[in-house]
Amino acid sequence: MQIDIRGLRKVYPGGVVALEGLDLTIPPGVFGLLGPNGSGKTTLMRILATLLEPSAGDAYIDGRDVRRNKAPIREMLGYMPQEFGFYPTLTAYETLDYFALLCRMNDPKQRRSRIRESLAQVNLEQLAERRVGTFSGGMKRRLGIAQALLNDPRVLIVDEPTSGLDPEERIRLRNLLAELAGGRIVILSTHIVSDVEITSERFAILHEGRLLFSGKLADLLARLEGRTWIIDIEEEELTRVREQFFVTGVFRSATGMQVRVIADAMTHPRGYSTSPTLDDGYVATMRQEAELSAVD
């Protein structure tokens, strides 16, 4: 079971290119799609969910072409879009009952069983009779995942699931996605680097419809081995350090400030080596893309 994408291209009316010749393989487990808004993540997921036609190229889910096999693909797929609306006066159970009927679960016993199972999977079973209008943002996100799980999908696609959540809800949702990955493909689209670092076994970085990286975290970090540093500085030094080094992060410390930088060698007297992180790798990848674009 895997997803194979070859030469995928999407051009919207007006000539806006959302995907440009994308080649990507997505194996089982949690696969992160990382990139800024407008990078093509949502377009890719909508194509995989059979909701959008590509302009060119191919995408296969378990060997099935997404353009020619929409019905069987939809039966194996669950999708939670970034923006979704629930009727606030319905309870959580009534909401899932409505979606289950849309999925043609016409047998009442089967429908009741799947609703209960889906609520349990997202830890909402105790709130089944509570009206959705009283739910927090995190509860609504979990209910969104529950509706995507109703058909027990082999592929689960979630778009920006932790966006706007408080830290506790974000952690809870990350843990849930990791738990759901057993035996299925979970595609997690986000612009939040830590979501991918914590949950995803493999990930891809997209920018303006182009694939900049695909692989494991170790593969990306290997590019920066021996080139990431921390410098202890006074606040007034920051401008000079930014002019001298490629800065990936600035943090307050007990004695002043700490700056993370990428450099082939360290010339600052208070600089010392540190291990690279996904933040470092992501920022470096995006900067390299910007520099290449400027040359073009």
C-alpha positions in Angstrom: 0.0 0.0 0.0 1.5 3.3 -1.1 0.8 6.5 -3.0 2.7 7.2 -6.2 2.7 10.6 -7.8 4.5 11.2 -11.1 4.8 14.5 -13.0 1.7 15.9 -11.2 0.8 19.4 -12.4 -2.1 21.7 -11.6 -2.8 25.1 -13.2 -5.7 27.1 -12.1 -7.7 29.6 -14.3 -5.6 32.7 -14.9 -2.4 30.7 -15.2 -1.7 30.2 -11.5 0.5 27.2 -11.2 -0.2 25.3 -7.9 1.8 22.1 -8.6 4.7 21.9 -11.1 5.7 18.4 -12.1 5.6 16.8 -8.7 7.2 13.4 -8.2 6.5 11.8 -4.8 6.1 8.4 -3.2 4.2 8.2 0.1 4.5 5.0 2.2 2.4 3.7 5.1 2.7 5.7 8.4 2.5 9.4 9.1 3.8 11.4 6.1 4.2 15.1 6.6 3.6 17.8 3.9 5.5 20.8 5.1 5.5 24.2 3.4 4.2 27.8 3.7 0.7 28.8 2.7 0.4 28.7 -1.1 3.0 26.0 -1.5 0.5 23.5 -3.1 -0.2 21.3 -0.1 -4.0 21.7 -0.2 -4.1 21.3 -4.0 -2.2 18.1 -3.7 -4.5 16.7 -1.0 -7.6 17.7 -2.9 -6.3 15.9 -6.0 -5.5 12.7 -3.9 -9.0 13.0 -2.4 -10.5 13.0 -5.9 -12.0 16.4 -5.3 -9.8 18.2 -7.9 -8.7 17.2 -11.4 -4.9 17.5 -12.1 -3.9 19.4 -15.3 -1.2 16.8 -16.1 0.6 13.9 -14.6 -0.6 10.9 -12.6 -1.4 9.9 -9.0 -2.1 6.4 -7.9 -3.4 5.2 -4.5 -2.7 1.5 -4.0 -2.3 1.2 -7.8 -5.6 3.0 -8.6 -5.6 6.1 -10.8 -7.2 9.0 -8.9 -8.8 10.2 -12.1 -10.3 6.9 -13.3 -11.1 5.2 -10.0 -12.8 7.8 -7.9 -15.5 5.6 -6.4 -13.1 2.8 -5.0 -10.6 5.4 -3.9 -13.3 7.3 -1.9 -14.2 4.1 -0.2 -10.7 3.7 1.2 -10.1 7.3 2.0 -10.9 9.7 4.9 -10.4 13.5 4.5 -10.5 16.3 7.0 -10.1 19.7 5.2 -8.6 22.7 6.9 -12.0 24.5 6.9 -15.1 22.5 7.7 -18.4 23.4 9.2 -20.6 21.6 11.6 -24.2 22.3 12.6 -23.8 23.8 16.1 -27.2 22.6 17.3 -26.4 18.9 16.5 -24.7 16.7 19.1 -21.5 15.0 18.2 -23.3 11.7 17.7 -26.0 13.4 15.4 -23.2 15.0 13.4 -21.5 11.7 12.7 -24.8 10.0 12.0 -25.4 12.6 9.3 -22.0 12.1 7.8 -22.4 8.3 8.0 -25.7 8.5 6.0 -23.9 10.6 3.4 -21.4 7.7 3.2 -24.3 5.4 2.5 -24.2 3.5 5.8 -27.8 2.6 5.6 -27.8 -0.2 8.1 -28.7 1.4 11.5 -26.7 -1.2 13.6 -23.6 -0.8 11.5 -23.9 2.9 11.5 -24.3 3.1 15.3 -21.3 0.8 15.7 -19.0 2.9 13.5 -20.0 6.1 15.1 -19.2 4.8 18.5 -15.9 3.4 17.3 -14.9 6.7 15.6 -15.8 8.7 18.7 -13.7 6.4 20.9 -10.7 6.7 18.5 -10.6 10.5 19.0 -11.5 10.3 22.8 -14.9 12.0 22.4 -17.2 9.1 23.3 -18.1 10.7 26.7 -19.2 13.9 24.8 -21.4 12.1 22.2 -24.6 13.8 23.4 -23.0 17.3 23.7 -23.9 19.9 21.2 -21.1 20.8 18.8 -21.6 24.5 19.3 -20.2 24.1 22.8 -17.0 22.4 21.6 -13.6 24.0 21.8 -11.5 24.3 18.7 -9.5 21.1 19.6 -12.7 19.2 20.1 -14.0 20.2 16.8 -10.8 19.2 15.1 -11.0 15.8 16.8 -14.7 15.5 15.6 -13.5 16.3 12.1 -11.0 13.4 12.3 -13.8 11.2 13.7 -15.9 11.9 10.6 -12.9 11.1 8.4 -12.6 7.7 10.2 -16.2 6.6 9.8 -15.4 4.4 6.8 -12.3 3.0 8.6 -10.0 4.4 5.8 -6.7 3.0 4.7 -5.6 6.5 3.8 -6.4 9.4 6.1 -5.7 13.0 4.9 -5.7 15.9 7.3 -5.1 19.5 6.3 -3.6 21.9 9.0 -5.2 19.9 11.9 -3.4 21.8 14.7 -3.7 25.3 13.3 -5.0 27.7 15.9 -5.0 25.2 18.7 -3.6 25.9 22.2 -0.4 23.9 23.1 -2.3 21.2 25.1 -4.8 20.5 22.3 -2.0 20.5 19.7 -0.1 17.8 21.7 -3.3 15.7 22.1 -4.0 15.9 18.3 -0.4 15.0 17.4 -0.5 12.0 19.6 -3.8 10.9 18.1 -2.5 11.1 14.5 0.6 9.0 15.5 -1.8 6.4 17.0 -4.0 6.3 13.9 -1.0 5.6 11.6 -0.9 1.9 12.4 -1.7 0.0 9.2 -2.7 3.0 7.2 -1.2 6.1 5.4 -1.8 9.3 7.3 -1.0 12.5 5.3 -0.5 15.5 7.6 -0.3 18.8 5.9 1.0 21.7 7.9 3.1 24.9 8.0 4.1 24.1 11.6 7.5 22.5 11.6 7.2 20.9 15.0 4.0 19.0 14.0 6.1 17.2 11.3 9.2 16.7 13.5 7.2 15.0 16.3 4.7 12.9 14.3 6.1 12.1 10.8 8.4 9.2 9.9 8.9 10.8 6.4 8.0 14.1 5.0 8.2 16.4 2.0 8.9 20.1 1.8 6.9 22.0 -0.9 7.3 25.6 -2.1 5.3 27.2 -4.8 4.2 23.9 -6.2 7.7 22.4 -6.4 9.2 19.6 -4.3 12.3 20.8 -2.4 12.9 17.7 -0.3 11.4 14.2 0.4 12.8 11.7 2.8 13.5 11.1 6.5 14.5 13.7 9.0 18.0 12.1 9.2 18.4 12.6 5.5 17.7 16.4 5.8 19.8 16.8 8.9 22.8 15.1 7.3 23.1 18.0 5.0 23.8 20.3 8.0 26.0 18.0 10.0 28.9 20.1 11.4 27.4 23.3 10.1 25.0 24.4 12.9 26.1 26.6 15.8 24.9 28.5 18.8 26.3 31.9 19.6 25.9 33.6 23.0 25.5 37.3 22.3 24.5 40.6 23.9 21.4 42.1 22.4 23.2 44.9 20.7 25.3 42.3 18.8 22.3 40.9 17.0 22.4 43.1 13.9 26.1 42.4 13.3 25.7 38.7 13.8 22.8 38.7 11.3 25.1 40.4 8.8 27.8 37.9 9.3 25.9 34.6 9.6 22.8 32.8 8.3 20.6 33.0 11.4 17.9 30.3 11.8 16.7 31.2 15.3 17.0 33.8 18.1 16.2 33.0 21.7 16.4 34.8 25.0 18.8 33.3 27.6 19.5 34.1 31.3 22.6 36.0 30.3 21.4 37.7 27.1 20.5 36.1 23.8 21.4 32.9 21.9 21.4 32.8 18.1 21.3 29.6 16.1 23.3 29.9 12.8 24.4 27.8 9.9 28.0 28.3 8.8 30.8 26.2 7.4 33.1 27.5 10.2 32.6 29.5 13.4 34.6 32.7 13.8 32.7 34.2 16.7 34.5 33.8 20.1 31.3 32.7 21.9 30.1 30.3 19.3 29.9 26.5 19.7 28.7 23.5 17.7 25.2 22.1 18.2 23.1 19.4 16.5 20.9 20.4 13.6 17.1 20.4 14.0 14.2 20.2 11.5 13.8 24.0 11.9 17.4 24.5 10.8 16.9 22.2 7.8 13.6 23.7 6.8 14.8 27.3 7.0 18.0 26.4 5.1 16.0 24.5 2.4 13.7 27.5 1.9 16.6 30.0 1.7 18.4 27.9 -0.8 15.2 27.8 -2.9 14.9 31.6 -2.6 18.5 32.1 -3.7 18.0 29.8 -6.7 14.8 31.6 -7.7 16.7 35.0 -7.5 19.3 33.6 -9.9 16.7 32.4 -12.3 
